[in-house]
Structures are given as structure tokens and as C-alpha cells.
Amino acid sequence: MDLTPFLDSLEGARLDDLLLTTCVSGRVAFAMKGRFLLRSFCESFQDRRLIGCAVTDEASCLEYLAKDPYELLICTDHLEGGNGFELACKAHLSNAALKVVVLALGDVIPAEYAEAPWLEAVVAEADVVDDQRPLQAAVMAVMGNHVYRSPSLRSGNLPYLSCPRLTPREYEVLDLLASGLSDREIARSLVISEATARTYTKRLLQTLGVNSRLQAVLKGMRCGMVQL
């Protein structure tokens, strides 16, 4: 999936200032597994004009990176096509100055990449769910030429995960969020008002004990409630 041509149609930032982007001035690339993650990251980026690539597969991202100079790549380890760690390696081979942040949905760094000099910042999915704001820290670290590993990757211990029971409606809303739908699109799907859709989403976040849609979907994935 290539979301790049449709960036202007996305809604504004809705994920509690997910990324601190004031330190980024060059072109940014996103390569994420699934429409939800891709849309979420693009919508949370403060200056969307800097986004030159928003895709869900390795090959398409490399094509974009080959066309123009990029300053920052943010990708997931798992992609719809390819591997985020391999993408980071190949991207660095073509542009040694490129900064890379990898979101590890598997919560681990594979042994073959653990000591790689090009692997500057890795964030475990568990730490995003735990609301330690590691993504902001990772972006700031790489833009300051530092190496970063989120808390659970440094300690080797994943944070405690509590999985609450959801109502049928909450399961329905979670599934629609994971599909990458906005409140407006959820309202159309459920044949309700947009205000009611926002209320349902807010209640879902409260039930899951999280603060953002991103955390809700990632926690739902960890609890086996939903898949991307």
C-alpha cells in the first residue's frame, strides 16, 4: 500500500503528539505494517509536508529513498512485504547519513542485527503500550546522533500486561480502528453519528487503560483481541 499520494486528505494529529518532529527538517519516510499504523504515524507527524514516503512494504520504500535525499526513516520490523531491519540496512548502504528508528512489533532485536552499527534506534511495541513515550525519545536521540533502545529492550523485561474484557461493541470499534478507519469512517460503518463514534472510541481507550488509538490497537494485538 502506498499512502503517499493521499497525505493531504488525512486528518490532523490525534495521537497525543506521538512524535516530536521539531528537530526534523529534512524529508521523512514511513514504512509500516498495515494501513492503521501507516495512517497513525502520518497523522501524528507535525509537519506533514516533510513526508515523502508512506508505504507498507520494503521495495516501495527503497524506491522512494533512491529518488530523493531523506533525513529520517521510521519503520516497523514486520512489513506487508519485506523486513524493517533489512530495510534499515539497505537504506543505510545507499545513504549513510539517514537516521532510522525501528518499531519492533515483536519486542525483540534479532541476534543478527543486535550489534549492527547502522541500527541506531529500536523501540519495543510493549513500551509504546506502556506509555513511556519511547518513540519521541528515539526520534530525538537519532536526530542528535545518539543510539537508543527503549526500556524493555535495555532491561530484557517486558512491562506487565493486563487484558480487560471488552463488550461486543468495543470489539467492533477496536477492529475498525485496526483497519485504519477514522472516527468519521467508523460512524459510517456503524451507521451512527461522528460524535457517537468518538464516544465509543473514548470508552474503548478507557476500558483498555490507554491514552491513544495507537496504544489501543497495539494493546489489542498483544492481548490477542485484534490483528493488523
Rosetta blueprint (number, residue, H / E / L):
1 M L
2 D E
3 L L
4 T H
5 P H
6 F H
7 L H
8 D H
9 S H
10 L L
11 E L
12 G L
13 A L
14 R L
15 L L
16 D L
17 D L
18 L L
19 L L
20 L L
21 T L
22 T L
23 C L
24 V L
25 S L
26 G L
27 R L
28 V E
29 A E
30 F E
31 A E
32 M L
33 K L
34 G H
35 R H
36 F H
37 L H
38 L H
39 R H
40 S H
41 F H
42 C H
43 E H
44 S H
45 F L
46 Q L
47 D L
48 R H
49 R H
50 L H
51 I E
52 G E
53 C E
54 A E
55 V E
56 T L
57 D E
58 E H
59 A H
60 S H
61 C H
62 L H
63 E H
64 Y H
65 L H
66 A H
67 K H
68 D L
69 P L
70 Y L
71 E L
72 L E
73 L E
74 I E
75 C E
76 T E
77 D L
78 H E
79 L L
80 E L
81 G E
82 G L
83 N E
84 G H
85 F H
86 E H
87 L H
88 A H
89 C H
90 K H
91 A H
92 H H
93 L H
94 S H
95 N L
96 A L
97 A L
98 L L
99 K E
100 V E
101 V E
102 V E
103 L E
104 A E
105 L L
106 G L
107 D L
108 V L
109 I L
110 P L
111 A L
112 E L
113 Y L
114 A L
115 E L
116 A L
117 P L
118 W L
119 L L
120 E L
121 A E
122 V E
123 V E
124 A E
125 E H
126 A H
127 D H
128 V H
129 V H
130 D L
131 D L
132 Q L
133 R L
134 P H
135 L H
136 Q H
137 A H
138 A H
139 V H
140 M H
141 A H
142 V H
143 M H
144 G L
145 N L
146 H L
147 V L
148 Y E
149 R E
150 S L
151 P H
152 S H
153 L H
154 R H
155 S H
156 G L
157 N L
158 L L
159 P L
160 Y L
161 L L
162 S L
163 C L
164 P L
165 R L
166 L L
167 T L
168 P H
169 R H
170 E H
171 Y H
172 E H
173 V H
174 L H
175 D H
176 L H
177 L H
178 A H
179 S L
180 G L
181 L L
182 S L
183 D H
184 R H
185 E H
186 I H
187 A H
188 R H
189 S H
190 L H
191 V L
192 I L
193 S L
194 E H
195 A H
196 T H
197 A H
198 R H
199 T H
200 Y H
201 T H
202 K H
203 R H
204 L H
205 L H
206 Q H
207 T H
208 L H
209 G L
210 V L
211 N L
212 S L
213 R H
214 L H
215 Q H
216 A H
217 V H
218 L H
219 K H
220 G H
221 M H
222 R H
223 C L
224 G L
225 M L
226 V L
227 Q L
228 L L
